[in-house]
Amino acid sequence: MIEFHTLTLSDKEWIDRHVFCENCPSADFNFGNMFIWDVHYRQLVCQYGERTLTKVRLHGEPAFVYPIGCGPLEPAIEALREYAACKGYPFRLRGVTQTHRALLEELYPGRFAFTEEARYADYIYEAEKLATYAGKALHGKKNHCNRFEAEHDWSFVELTRELIPACAAMLESWTQDNAERLDESIVYEHEAIERAFDHYEALGLEGGVLFADGKLLGFSFGEMTSLDTFDTHVEKAAADVNGAYPMVCREMARMLMAKHPDLRYVNREDDMGLESLRRSKESYKPLFLQKKYTAEWKNE
């Protein structure tokens, strides 16, 4: 039977290999996201051939993540089914994309019931559009940036270890200022960002920081999640400064395109079911939503 173990930094090498072999734009599979949110999801992992098996606890219930990688899919599914049966768990897979759903239906016709999880859908954007705000739909974002540039002496620099204390201080203020309008997810996010800062270099994260008139106004970081897609884990900016958020988004996209010539898309992750976050993500005009499903094995 599968032998799971607690996720550690030493798992990064083989999980990264499976992530880029899967080459999926979803935010669910990259190691950085797995590691920084691990306190919340209590993940266990296992290397099974050339696939990653992951057990999580979501809303107090055990589940498994779709097994990414390049090895045969059926043995991985059967290994998870056996483990679930042994433990008396219902067999359900989380983070199932439309592509994964088709593969599961082909392999196990009629055996899975699929439920769309709208709050977990990722917002996927064209990197070039974010870097330029070209077109009528993004004209408002461009105007905000133009005004910001006219009113401030600004710079956007790479996020390094030396800048993390200042970013952490800004995060503390941001969390306090937004605690009343957001749900308990803000606490989990705060913990995840602190964990990312603590292990920033080991996780191979990439980020940038916006300064204006000598003050830190925003930061963003994430990692490549497929060969042509960057996953933005975090983006924070001073909401009371007009144009700060559009500037962080634009400058981050420009920096990434300069570093990654093959970059085509930016995944700005889900809206957690929050209306304010949904409106914000929609305002940047996503190319498409990466839908997610839960696949539950039907009882005989």
Buried (B, 14 or more C-beta within 10 A) or exposed (E): EBEBEEBEEEBBEBBBBBBBBBEBBBBBBBBBBBBBBBEBBBBBBBBBBBBBBBBBEBEEEBBBBBBBBBBEBEEBBEBBBEBBEEEEBEBBBBBBBEBBBEBBBEEBEEBBEBEBBEEBBBBBBBBBBBBBBEEEEBEEBBEBBEEBEEEBEBEBBEBEEEBBEBBBEBBEEBBEEEEEEBEEEBEBBBBBBBBBBEBBEEBBBBBBBBBBEEEBBBBBBBBBBBEBBBBBBBBBBBEEBBBBBBBBBBBBBBBBBEEBEEBBBBBBBBBBEBEEBBEBBEBBBBEEBBBBBBBBBEEE
